[in-house]
Amino acid sequence: MKPTSPAIVAQSAVQRLPRIALFLLCAAYVLPGLVGRGPWRTADISAFGYMAELARGNTAWLSPKLMGLSPAVEALLPYWLGAWAMQLAPTWITPDFAARIPFGLLLGLSLIAIWYGIYYLARNPEAQPVAFAFGGEAQPTDYARAMADGGLLAFIACLGLAQLSHETTPALAQLGFTALLLYALAALPYRTLAPAIAGVLGLTGLALSGAPSMAALLGGGGALIQLMDRSNEQVAARRTAIWAVAIAILTLLVALLAVWLDLWRWRIELPQANWTTWRKLGRLLLWFTWPAWPLAMWTLWRWRHQLVRTTLPSRHLALPLWFAVVAIGATLTTGSADRSLLLALPALAALAAFALPTLRRSVASLIDWFTLLFFSGCAVTIWVVWIALQTGVPRQPAANVARLAPGFEHSFSLPPFLIALCATLAWAWLVRWRVGRHRAAIWKSLVLPAGGAALCWLLLMTLWLPLLDYARSYAPLVRRTMIIFQHQPSCVEVYGLSRSQIAAFQFHGQLALSPTGSDRRCPWLIVDKDVAPNLSSAVDMTQWRLHSNMRHPADKYEDVLIYRRRAEPGS
């Protein structure tokens, strides 16, 4: 006997979110951060450096290098996408913006895949609400559409999504292909061609983006869930088994492809057995996935009878739960915890969606009030600091900025101001709408969290963008260095620079960099201060004299030493 669904939803509660509103919300979230900024430290500019090297033809496509250094993440496809975009872009588009275009499309693809993935999960018969004795319950298609709207809002509302989803790094590519794979597995009982294409692209893209083990685990688990699924009686068991075998074969082929391309790397780093490490991981899990994680936990509790039973858990719970478990497991066992946790957000958003039909009104009100206070407070803070930068009043925020980012000069720009003003007015209207009486839709509790997250991200990327560019970019450090050079040198030797520093000096300074020990006699040498004690083992110090110590104005730990070659006797 199948357990009764905990969802009791009337047809009046599954009204669709207006498409124009949903589109504008997605655009307000995707576009800011892709337009108008430079590459940021550290992973962003580092990945861009490999893309630029590929675009210039200075390194091999199957083994990209940056001055002999392999990428921190052994990926291929993200660097290919950025390099192809730079090669195809017209000359009036800057290389860094061209590289961000395919990643903006990947973020848009993630949003679309998540919506359709949750839509097909909600179409599952066991995910449907209880049928009323005299009719009036939500229709399956309308219910699935409303659930998909709510799940997408939960995804956008996640606090950890904003920055990482706007960087040109393998993490964003992994997010896009994870969402695509989730859609493919969710839609298999209802569609054939689109899920098949999405599954191939998702698994292959995930492996080529530096996560072959994630692809193998997700593909293998997806094949098992597909094989054991009996929740949809309209789908023949033979067709289900064929698809399960196909997924398993595809997963094996993708794993072999990763072996052939030498993409498998052992990255397991178990967390240290001390309170500080686990506390940091706990904090990351709490804030990064907010507000999806409490809703996902509520889903697991309210739908526990579909989850814990003699047969396999229902497909609409098993798929996102497996995706979330794999991603959270990677978070706990890899060095880049936040970028691994990013891959859990699509699954957590899907689980969060199934909490919406079961939420009590008091819980929904608590979410609304917390969201209203939190994001309104953040928006006010952003505006107050911006006004202080423009006018000097209030004095304390302006003094704090001057202390944290010395040398920063703010200027007024009308277009960002108008965009930020319109977004703030839209937030005020949204709050007014939410406290009104037309509150029947099941997705209503996530309107303010998603709108608030989009508002604050947009305000940061308009009002604060010059300040953030100054603080998070290497451009100020490179500009200070170029002033010392006085004129463009023929080449510059470097020692101990990180991947991101190398990429920054190549991009912002247009410098021809050479490693120490090369045959070229460059007039200048740039050394990372942290490795300066080892410099004498790499170069003849009698040929160099220390000229300057260059420090990033907004980061006291980001500094380099500038050496100048001594003039040869008699020259």
N, C-alpha and C positions, 0 to 999 in steps of 0.2 A: 504494500500500500504506500503510495506516494505521500509525503508529508504535505500539510496544507501550507500554502504560501502566506507569509506574514504581511504581504502587501495588500492593503485594502484601499483601492483608488477608484474614485468616481471619474466619469468621463470629463466632468468640468475641471478636474485637476490636471489634465494632460494637455492643456492648451499649449501650442507651440510658442517658443520664444521667437519674436519677430526676427525674420532672417536679416533684415537690414541692421537691426540692433546687434545681432550676433556677429555680423560681418564687421561692423565698425569697432566692436570690442576687440575682435581678433586683430584688426589692422592697427588699432591703438596700442596693442601689445607687441606685435611683430616688428613694425617699422621703427619705432624709437630704439636707438641702440645699434641699428644697422646703418643709419644715415647720419652723416655729419661728424663722425668721430674718427680718431686714428686708432691704430692697433694698441692694445693695452698690455701691460705686464701681467703675467709672465707667459702663460700658455698661449695667449692670443697672438702675440708678436712672434713667439717661437714657431708656431705652426705656420704663420704667414711667411716666415723666412724660408721654410722648406718649399712652400708653394712658389715663392719667387725664384728660388734656385731651379726648380723644375721648369718654370715658364721661360727662364733664360737659357735653358739647355745646359746648365752647369753640373747636373747630377743625373744619375740613372733613374728611370721611372720605377723600376722594380726594387730599387734600394736607394732611396733619397738620402742625401747627406748634406750637412751644412758645415763647411770647412772640416770635413772628415768626421763629423759627429752624427750618429744616428739619432732619429727622433726619440723623445722620451717615451712615446707610445708608438709601438711598431705597427703603424697603420699605413695604408696606401691610398685608398679611395678618397678620404678627405683632402689629402694633399693634391691628388689628381684633379678633383673638382675645382679647387681654388686656382690651380695652375691653368687649367683649361679656360676658366672664366677670365683670367688675366690675358691669355693669348687671344681670346675672341673679343674682348672689350675694345671699343674704339679708344682713340688716344685721349679724348677729353674726359674719360673716366679714370680716376686715380686707381693705381693697382690695388690698394688696400680695400677700396670700396668694391671693386670688381670681384675680389676674392670673397667678399661677404655676401654677394648676391646669391650664389647657390646655397649658402647656409641659411639665408633668409627663406629661401624656397623649402629647405629641409624643415625649418620650424613650421612653416605653413602646412607642409605635408604631414607633420606630426599632429597638428590640430585636426586636420581632415580625417586622418586614419583613426585617431582616438574617438572622434564623433561616430564614425561608422562602425568601429569595433564595439563600442558600447551599445550602439543601436542593435546590432545583430546579437549581442549577448542578451539584451533585454527581450529580443524576439523569442528566445528559448521558452518553450512551454512551461518549464518549471520556474521561470522568472516572472511569469505573468501574475497579475493580481487575482484575488479571489473573485469568482463570479457571483454577482448578487442574485438573490432569489427572484426578484422581479425586474432584473435588467438594470442598466444604467452604469455598469462597471466600465472601466476604461477599455477601449478597443486596442487590440494588440499592437497595431502599427502606431497609433497615436501615443500609446504608453511608451513604446520603444523610443519614439522620437523625443518625447519629453525627458526620458531618462538620459538619452544621449546629450541633450542640451545641458542637463544638470551635471553630467560627468565632465563635459568640456569646461564648464564653469569651474568645477573643482580643480581641474588640471591647471587652468590659468591662475587660480587663486593661490597655488602652492608658492610659498615664499622663496624656496630655493631655486625656482625655475628661472627667474628673471635674468641674472647675469650670465649664467652658463649657457642659456639658450640663445644668447646673442653674441657668442664668441665663435671665431673661426677655428674650432678645435675638433678633434675626433669625437669628443664627448657629445657634441650636438648631432653629428652624423649617427652615432650609436643610438641616440634618443630617437631620431627619425626612423631608423630601420627597426628598432624595437617596437615602436608604435605600428609600423607597417606589418610586422609579423603578428602582432596581437590582433590586428584587423583581419589578417588572412585566416588565422585559426578560428576566429569568432564567426566569420562569414561562410565557412566551408559548408555547413548544412543547408545554406540557402542559395549560394552562388557557386559558379565553377571557375570561369575564366579569370575574373578579377582577383579572387583569393589566390589562385594558382600563381598568377604573375606577382602579386604582392608577396607571397611566400618565398618565391625564388629571390626577389629583390631584397626582401627583409633579411633572410638568412645569409645570402651572399654579401650584402652590404654590411651587415653586422660583423662578419668575419674579416672583411677587407678594411674595416674601420678600427681594427685593433682589439676586437673582442671575440675571437674564434671560440673560446671556451664558453662564453655566454651563448653564442649561437648554437653550440652543440647541446648545451643543457636545455635551452628553451625549445629547440627543435625536437630533442628526444622526449622531453616532457610533454610537448604538444602532440607528438605522435601517440604517446601512451594514452593521453586524455581522449584523443580522437578515437582510438581503438576501443576504449571502454565506454564510450558515450552511448547511452540508450535513452537520453532524455527526450529526444524528438522522434516520436513514433512514425512520422511521415517520411523520415529518411531511412532507406533500406540499410540493413546491417552490412550487406555486401559492399555497398558504396562507401559506408563508413570505414570498413576494413581496408578497402583499396586506397582511400585517402591516407589512412594511417601508415600504410606501407610506403606510399609515395613520399610522405613527410620524412619518414625514417631514412629512405634512400637519399633524398635531397640533403638531409643533415649530414649523412656520411660523405657525400660528394663535396659538400662545403668544407668539411673537416679535412678531407684529402687535399682540397685546393689550398687551404691554409698551410698544410704541411709542405706542399710544393713551393709555395711562396715564402716559406720560412717565417710564418707569422705567429707560431706558437711560442710563448714565453712563459716562464715560471715567475709569477708575480705574487704568489701567496706570501703575505706578511701578517701573521697572526698578531692580534693586539696584545700588548703587554699586560701581564696579570697585575695591574695596579689600579687604584681607584681613579687616578687622574685620567688615564687613557679611556676607561669605560665611561667616565663622566662626560668627556668630550664627545664620545660617540653617541651617548644618550642625548646630549644637547643637540647634536647634529640631526639625529632622527626626529627629535621633537619639533624643532623650528623649520627644518628644511622641507618637511612634508606637510606642514600645517597649511590648511585645515583638513587635508585629505585623510590623514592617519586616524584621527578620532572617529570620523565617519566610517572609515574602513573597518575599524574595530567594532563599531556598532553594527555594521552589516554582518560581520562574522557571528556576532551574538544573536541577532534577530533571525538570521537565516541558518542557524546552527543545525536545525533538523535536516536541511538540504545538504549540509556540509558533513555532518557526522552521522553516517548511516551504514548499513551493511554493504551496499553497493558504492560505486565511486561517487564522490560529490558531484552535484549538478554542474554542468558545463559552465554556466554563467558565473559560478564561484571558483571552480577549479582552475580555469585558465588564468584569470588575473591573479589569483592567489599564488600560483606557481611562478608567474613572472615576478611578483613582488618578493617572494621568498628567495629566488635566485639573485635578484638585484641586491637585496639587503644582505644576503650571504656574501656577495662580492664586496659590499661596503665594509663588512667586518673583517675581511681577509685580504684587502689590498691597500696599498699606500694612498691612493687617491680616493678617499672615502666619499667625498661630496660628488665627484663625477660618476662614481659607481651608483650612488643613491639616486642620481638623476634618472637612471633607467627604471627605477621603481615607480616613478610618478604616473606614467600612463596606467599601470595596473592598479595603483592605489586610487586614482581618479575613477576607474571603472568600479572598484569595490565601493567607493564613496557614493557613487550614484545610486546603488541599491539600498543605501541607508535612507534616502529621501522619502520613499513611500511609508517608512515606518517611524519617522521622527515625530516626537511629541511637540505640541505647539510651544511648550515652555523651553524646550531645547532649541527650537528654531529661533525663538525670541532672544535667547542667550547668545546664539551665533550672531544675530543681527546687531545687538547692542555692543558686543565685543568688537565686531568688525567696524562698526560706525565710529567708535571711540578711537580704535587703533589707527585706522587709515586716515581719519580726519585729523588726528593729531600729527601723523607723519606729514600730511599735506600742508598743514599749517606751519610746521617746522621748516619744510622746504621753502615755502613762500617767505617766511620771516628771515631766513638766512639770505635769500636772494635779495630781498628789500634792503637788508643791512649792507650787502655788497654794493648795491646801487647808491644808497643814500648815506651810509654810515650810521644809520639809526635802525634798530637799537645797536649800541656800541659793542656789547659783548660778543654777539655772533661774528661781527666783522673782525674783532680782535682775535677771535679763535681761528678764523680762516687765515688771517695774516700770520699767525704763529705756526699753524700747521702747513701752510703752503706759502712760504715767503717768496716774494717776487711775483706772485700772481696778480695780474691786472685785469679786472673785470670790465666789460663793456656791455652796453645795452644793445640788444638785437630785437627788432620788432616781431619777425615771424615766430621765433620760439615763444616769445611772450604771449602772442595771440593764441597760439596752439595750447599753451598751458592754461590760459584763462578760459578758453572754451572747454577744456577737459575738466577744470574745476567746476564750472557752471553745470556741466553734464553730471558730475558727481552729486551736486546739490539737488538736481532734478531727480536723479536716481534714488537718493535718500527719501525725497518727498514721495516718490512713487511707492517705495517699499513700505512706508508707514501708512499708506492709504488703505482703503478697505478692499481693493481688488487684489487679493492675496491667495487665490485658489491654486495656482500652478505649483506643482511639486518641486520645481527648480528654484522657487522664489528665495529659499534660504541661502543660496549660493550666488545670488546676484550681487549683493554688496561685497562679499569677499573677492570675487573675480573683478568687479568694477574697481574696488579699492586698490587691488594689486596693480591693475593696469594704470590707474590714475597715478599712483606714486612712481611707478617705473617711467611713465611719460613725463612727469614733472622733473624727475632726476635727469632724464635725457634731453630736456629742453632748458630749464632754468639753471640746472647745475652742470650741464655738459661741459662748458669751458673749464670749470674748476676741476671736474673729474678727469678731463683730458690732460690737464696740467699735472694732476697728482698721480694718475695711473699710467701715463705714457712715459716712454724714455725720451721723448722729444726735447724737454728742457735740458736734460743731461747732455744730449748730443749737441744741442745748440751751444751750450757753454764750451764744449770741447772744440767745436768748429771755430769759435772765436779765438781760441788759443792758436789754432793752426794758421790763422790769418788768411791763408789761401788753400785751395784744394790740393792736398798732397797727391803725389803719384801713387802711393800705396802707404798703408799703415800696418805695422806688425801688431799682433795681439797675443796675449798670453793669459790663460786661465779664465777667459770670458765665458759666460754661460751661453746657451743657445739663444736665449732671448736677447742678450746684450749684443751678440754678433749680428742677429737679424736687425736690431735697432740701429746700429751704426751703419749697416749696409743700406737700410731703407731711409732713415731720416738724414743721414749724412752723405749718402751716395759715395761711401768710401770703398776703395779696393783693399780688402783686408787680406793679410797673409799671416800664416802661423809663424811663430818664431822658429828659426833654424832653416828657413827657406833661403834660396839663392838671392832673392831680391834684397837690396839694401834700402830699406824704407827709412825716411827721416824721423818717423815718430813710432812710438811703441805704447800701446794701451794695455794696462795690466789690471785685473781685478784685485782689489786691495786685500781680499781674504787669502789670496795665494801669493802675495808679494814676497813672503819669506822664502819661497821656493824658486824665486826668479833667477837667482844666481846659478842654479843648476841647469838652466835652460839657455841662458844667453851670457855673453861676455860683458860683464857689468862695466868694464873699462871703456866700452864704446858708448855707454849711455849715461845720461845724467837726469835726475828727477827734475821735472819742470813744474808740474802742478798736481794737486790732489782735487779731483772733480767729484762733487757729491750731488746727488739728485736733490733738488730743493725741498721736495716733499717726503723724502725717505732718507733718513740718516744712515741706514744700513746699505744703501745703494750708492757706492762710490768706486771710482777707478783712479788709478795713478797714470799720469801722462809722462812718459820719458821722451827725451829728445836725443838723437844721435849726436855724439861729439864730433866736432869738425876734425878731419884728419890733419896731422901736422903738415904744414907747408901748403895747405889748401886755402 
